[in-house]
């Protein structure tokens, strides 16, 4: 705990020093370097705890009677602290290179250490009050980081959407903690155990689900993600998508340990939300032309997979099925870690592309792998991992989930059975579409020829590449040797009160060591094929020639398959759901005139629910605004009348 | 101790019912005197340094510093009366009566801490807070706004008496400092409003409204 406090102080110092230093170089060095140093310091106690240390707690003091602020570090906190600090350290190093020569972005840099330390605070707070405080600091600092390029209109717009969404989440959480406070008389997590099981549990769970789900980006509440991620600088998107949205998952898991066992339908609801997020997230991702927006929708998909796992674990718990419980929670937790690794890597790669080509539109890229080989290869590794392909880490966590779903399907009937089967189909479907999606991204952006005449894109500097190579190695290592993480999962699951152990599943395949051998064979086979191929080609001459143009004259790089045309079949298939808006002018006549084609897909939950809702609220408020009074006394009178009424209600009805 | 509380409520009523600004300021000062006697009495010992310190500080701020400041700005602004309150003075007094009824009839049902303080404390505090609020709503001169704010703050101070055993001294000192700074800023504002507009009627702020 001493090291943890020390790292907190380092973060605050980094933020302060970066704020007050004048020279750009020092601002950058102190801000980013401070994050690296502080994160590495904070990583030590988290790893030590997962390796078998004892949970520790620390009292910060009580500012007013009956409120004691406590921080604590147990296995669940540590399991989330590892990706938070680990990815922050790497992102800090990346930002050191990324921000070089970008003086206009440095003004918001002091919020970067604050964001990391507030995330660490969220997962270590042991008091509802303190938790909400850190939660708000996290929301506000990330808002300021999202709006780094606030001179652009759409960035400010995205910032507002994010701010509104995140405050909506906080509002639900506030109600959540206040309801618990009313029942137990305390904000302390320890006292939440006094809560009796009852109809309250379900209600509390719904509040927690909406509150934490908005932050995590579960399907109907995800609308801020596709706006905020493209607006934020890439290193911040990596941090937000990689770890910040996971604080929502942490919240749901922590809620589970605090509340009495929730009824079965809570787990089932989580599975339903999870399937919806996974499938719709990947479908919308496939429709995007903006690289970072696409990655943002993939976060929705992956959160969906994680939430499905959580729901499965809860179903297993309420059915006392140890194997299902372990596989569900274990798969979800493992996927949290994995997603931090590969999504962080993908956003960093997107940052490199953005810096080198100054465009986020996939359709304007092409042939990048020849200019940026290391970015390309690491991006490929991360793409394979996010699609859940062996031998990378995404495969392992999804594998655990599939096993869990199969196990649950074997032992349950009726509605849970239906859910398990749909979840299996849903995740498989999402995985398949993810492969299509990343084939599209990688194929269009990195392969082929450049589509636009821009200056030759330059490969990033080592400060940017080193973290990416590290993350790519992590993808591979976690995939080949998943048994390394198994003890961590075990301690974490013990700390959230499930007694299941991997042995309880009794499933031979859950013995993750088998993957090391299987993947070793896979890699050996791959190398063998590669060797045979180079052997075959060694005697022949290889000639690089232009693509055959089917007899047309003068092919241009713009005739290549575009990302939109690649996704066209799937869009046509799902057009009932996606409702693409097309504006086109077809070429006509023998000598066709100007023609154009434009198409975009609006988000379902934005189109059907949030847009109409916001419009209604806006029209109501503008009606109210016409009634705006001019005297401050009138406003005071409103407050006065409200207070008196509340007092009378409180006195007579007793709330 | 009850006579102190009754005195506090009565002074609030006098402020509510008088149109002369200088007598309002004097009543606020008197209320400050009554309030500063309270802490040592609630603490139960006249030699307790926490209570004495609080008494001295609130006497200095509520009875001396703020009224002097207000009297000075009154002299500068050259006004003597609150000419047109929204609610006439008679109705103000009636409303004050209603407030007392609500406060005294409701408090027994409120979940308040019990302790070694007089039972009248909570309803008296409620009454004073609401009367202060009412002053803020019904008066327009910037100076009466400050007076309303002071009365409200005095009510909050009365509430604070229920916690005087638990609260560290620093919190209460912080509240007093807050009040002092608030009134100070308001005094400066009154001065500037007066210099710029030649009157201190807050109704004129309406000209700042957004154009539609």
Interface residues (C-beta under 8 A of the other chain):
Chain A: X64 X65 X626 X628 X630 X631 X632 X633 X636 X637 X639 X640 X643 X644 X647 X648 X650 X651 X652 X654
Chain B: X86 X102 X106 X109 X110 X130 X133 X134 X136 X137 X138 X139 X140 X163 X166 X167 X202 X203 X205 X206 X208 X209 X210 X212
